[in-house]
Amino acid sequence: MNTSSPVDTSLPRWGARERLELLQRLRTGPTSWDLVVVGAGITGAGIARDAALRGLTVLVVEAQDLAFGTSSRSTRLIHGGVRYLEQGELGLVYEALRERGRLYEAAAHLVRPARFLFPAYAGDRLSPWKLRLGLTLYDTLNFHRGQAHDYLDTESTLLAEPLLRGEGLRGAVQYEDAVTDDARLTLAILTDARRHGAEVLTYARVERIMGTRGAHTVVLEDGTRVDATVVAIAAGPWSGPALLGSGGEGLLSLSKGTHIVVRSADVPVRQPLVIQAPAQRRILFVVPWGTRTYLGTTDTAYEGDPGNSGVTVEDEDEILGITRRLLPSARLDRDAIVSTWSGVRPLVRVPGASEGETVELSRKHRIVERDDGVLAIVGGKLTTYRSMSEEIVDDIVGRLLPQWPHGRPRPLPCTTHRLPLAPGRPLTAIELEDPVLADLYPRHGPAARELGRRGGDNRCLVEDLPYRWCEIDHAIAHEGVCHVIDIVRRRLPLVLTDSAQGAGVVREVATRLVTASGGHQGDIDEEIERYRHGVEIETGRKTNVL
Ligand SMILES: Cc1cc2nc3c(=O)[nH]c(=O)nc-3n(C[C@H](O)[C@H](O)[C@H](O)COP(=O)(O)OP(=O)(O)OC[C@H]3O[C@@H](n4cnc5c(N)ncnc54)[C@H](O)[C@@H]3O)c2cc1C
């Protein structure tokens, strides 16, 4: 097999060598930063990018891989959140729709608009007129930018989506929202943060944060110490007392959400569908994803390690049961499931809310401060990561200014609302006629041009999925991976889409990764073991590595 396929040289390198150099600098220290960010999910990534663009020195430390937590386990929607209208969260919907618009501009390749179909059946909590009212409000909060919603009568609904059950159908609304790749969106934000000077260290858990307001020391699990004027914790569902002290006590309610993936031939929906769960104030999504379709999510109270939420038979049955009712001719049985994932929502607890009722909890975020001045940001959504980051970085800059050294250029205002995430021209329609570029563009944007150039190893990794071998070499050199599971789960969603969870290619991927970092056969075996373990924890599936 060709292991020397050329890699993209126009992007900053982010491989094993860069990681080692950073680690050595931190270990031989002392190093001091304006800002240390704890956690490289989408929130930490957004904070790092915003702060770096303003001219602050920034270090991000992440216990696992980037986007290891909730930011690679979401429903992958960039949306205003139609559901939050019902809860009266107009401010949140307005903010999310505004941010959705900005993401269309900033990352067109990663945030793709789609028409969502939301049907109503006899007996459903949300009748057609309620849906029309809600979507009229949705369009208004979006200032009528983009395509307005449409109302479809029963006949037009079935024409739009023949897979839907006809019996009891009363009509539908069709409206715009967007679909993304959560882990790659996080990667794109961090890559741009690095481009503007931020440093990112993964697989480095923060053990302790010491000091007082304006002078903190962050201690990593290997004893390495880094100094920071401000520390911002963006640890998602891990934001408990261990990191936040007494302020983290009872701050969050954790809610688990599960998704299942099936072949699109088994559930051939033409557009994303929104499905009402009977007798509950909940909706589920059925989203077409190339040769696959994914369905989710559940919403159940969760306790335990957010990294090990797993998927139970009950979770799978709940999703299958709710969707089977509406899609009677689809193949929705346990054997149809290709893969699964689950994530844990870090929901800000509302005083007085009943225990276990996570569906009703707000998706709003909150900034909290420890007694020693360490900041933390919790809650929120993928969609609103940028505005959340802007808010906390404004606060951080305010804290830095009184100590700002004379003669050092002052921090710039926020620019993230107008700058693209990836430099370069979008691909043209003619370029996208090339099947390799068409496969690469949704994940890599303008960089697809370089990545897919002739002479590279452009073979598909797996027959019916759009992932290419050149992406593996690119990930190893430019996308900050340490382990094989980082590549096949988060740089490419192979574990979620391949019926073998990528087992057929993992040995070769491990060989390329270990060879690039100068390792040995033992390291390849270790990588495969780590991959097996990771897949089993997340999907409950045993893998058969060749
Ligand atoms: C099932 C589900 C579906 C969702 N769907 C959507 C959706 O469709 N659209 C949307 O907008 N939002 C959605 N969300 C919400 C969204 O995914 C989250 O709000 C967002 O990903 C949270 O990102 P974060 O960076 O705050 O947390 P995370 O992504 O969880 O990142 C926290 C990071 O901190 C790291 N960390 C923890 N402890 C330490 C430590 N001691 N030292 C160093 N690092 C540490 C973790 O490893 C982790 O990587 C969904 C959430 C769930 C669970």
PDBQT file of the ligand as one rigid body, heavy atoms in Angstrom, charges set to zero:
ROOT
HETATM    1  C1  LIG A 601     -27.256  14.311  22.142  1.00  0.00    +0.000 C 
HETATM    2  C2  LIG A 601     -26.912  15.747  21.905  1.00  0.00    +0.000 A 
HETATM    3  C3  LIG A 601     -27.360  16.376  20.766  1.00  0.00    +0.000 A 
HETATM    4  C4  LIG A 601     -27.036  17.720  20.547  1.00  0.00    +0.000 A 
HETATM    5  N1  LIG A 601     -27.405  18.277  19.375  1.00  0.00    +0.000 NA
HETATM    6  C5  LIG A 601     -27.089  19.547  19.117  1.00  0.00    +0.000 A 
HETATM    7  C6  LIG A 601     -27.393  20.093  17.847  1.00  0.00    +0.000 A 
HETATM    8  O1  LIG A 601     -27.902  19.419  16.961  1.00  0.00    +0.000 OA
HETATM    9  N2  LIG A 601     -27.082  21.396  17.633  1.00  0.00    +0.000 N 
HETATM   10  C7  LIG A 601     -26.504  22.169  18.599  1.00  0.00    +0.000 A 
HETATM   11  O2  LIG A 601     -26.296  23.354  18.346  1.00  0.00    +0.000 OA
HETATM   12  N3  LIG A 601     -26.156  21.657  19.798  1.00  0.00    +0.000 NA
HETATM   13  C8  LIG A 601     -26.411  20.359  20.069  1.00  0.00    +0.000 A 
HETATM   14  N4  LIG A 601     -26.050  19.794  21.253  1.00  0.00    +0.000 N 
HETATM   15  C9  LIG A 601     -25.334  20.603  22.236  1.00  0.00    +0.000 C 
HETATM   16  C10 LIG A 601     -23.849  20.707  21.886  1.00  0.00    +0.000 C 
HETATM   17  O3  LIG A 601     -23.368  19.504  21.382  1.00  0.00    +0.000 OA
HETATM   18  C11 LIG A 601     -23.043  21.107  23.122  1.00  0.00    +0.000 C 
HETATM   19  O4  LIG A 601     -23.619  22.272  23.676  1.00  0.00    +0.000 OA
HETATM   20  C12 LIG A 601     -21.601  21.416  22.808  1.00  0.00    +0.000 C 
HETATM   21  O5  LIG A 601     -21.002  20.417  22.037  1.00  0.00    +0.000 OA
HETATM   22  C13 LIG A 601     -20.828  21.578  24.112  1.00  0.00    +0.000 C 
HETATM   23  O6  LIG A 601     -19.491  21.824  23.785  1.00  0.00    +0.000 OA
HETATM   24  P1  LIG A 601     -18.432  22.095  24.927  1.00  0.00    +0.000 P 
HETATM   25  O7  LIG A 601     -17.175  22.482  24.276  1.00  0.00    +0.000 OA
HETATM   26  O8  LIG A 601     -19.000  23.043  25.919  1.00  0.00    +0.000 OA
HETATM   27  O9  LIG A 601     -18.294  20.691  25.683  1.00  0.00    +0.000 OA
HETATM   28  P2  LIG A 601     -17.540  19.374  25.190  1.00  0.00    +0.000 P 
HETATM   29  O10 LIG A 601     -17.607  19.201  23.735  1.00  0.00    +0.000 OA
HETATM   30  O11 LIG A 601     -18.044  18.243  26.012  1.00  0.00    +0.000 OA
HETATM   31  O12 LIG A 601     -16.022  19.666  25.518  1.00  0.00    +0.000 OA
HETATM   32  C14 LIG A 601     -15.500  19.618  26.833  1.00  0.00    +0.000 C 
HETATM   33  C15 LIG A 601     -14.072  19.108  26.736  1.00  0.00    +0.000 C 
HETATM   34  O13 LIG A 601     -13.418  19.289  27.990  1.00  0.00    +0.000 OA
HETATM   35  C16 LIG A 601     -12.510  18.224  28.153  1.00  0.00    +0.000 C 
HETATM   36  N5  LIG A 601     -12.148  18.105  29.573  1.00  0.00    +0.000 N 
HETATM   37  C17 LIG A 601     -12.937  17.683  30.580  1.00  0.00    +0.000 A 
HETATM   38  N6  LIG A 601     -12.246  17.690  31.741  1.00  0.00    +0.000 NA
HETATM   39  C18 LIG A 601     -10.991  18.140  31.456  1.00  0.00    +0.000 A 
HETATM   40  C19 LIG A 601      -9.810  18.348  32.229  1.00  0.00    +0.000 A 
HETATM   41  N7  LIG A 601      -9.782  18.111  33.549  1.00  0.00    +0.000 N 
HETATM   42  N8  LIG A 601      -8.694  18.783  31.595  1.00  0.00    +0.000 NA
HETATM   43  C20 LIG A 601      -8.699  19.051  30.263  1.00  0.00    +0.000 A 
HETATM   44  N9  LIG A 601      -9.799  18.854  29.476  1.00  0.00    +0.000 NA
HETATM   45  C21 LIG A 601     -10.927  18.414  30.070  1.00  0.00    +0.000 A 
HETATM   46  C22 LIG A 601     -13.278  17.021  27.621  1.00  0.00    +0.000 C 
HETATM   47  O14 LIG A 601     -12.421  15.944  27.281  1.00  0.00    +0.000 OA
HETATM   48  C23 LIG A 601     -13.994  17.616  26.426  1.00  0.00    +0.000 C 
HETATM   49  O15 LIG A 601     -13.302  17.427  25.212  1.00  0.00    +0.000 OA
HETATM   50  C24 LIG A 601     -26.313  18.450  21.506  1.00  0.00    +0.000 A 
HETATM   51  C25 LIG A 601     -25.839  17.800  22.647  1.00  0.00    +0.000 A 
HETATM   52  C26 LIG A 601     -26.114  16.454  22.834  1.00  0.00    +0.000 A 
HETATM   53  C27 LIG A 601     -25.558  15.747  24.012  1.00  0.00    +0.000 C 
ENDROOT
TORSDOF 0
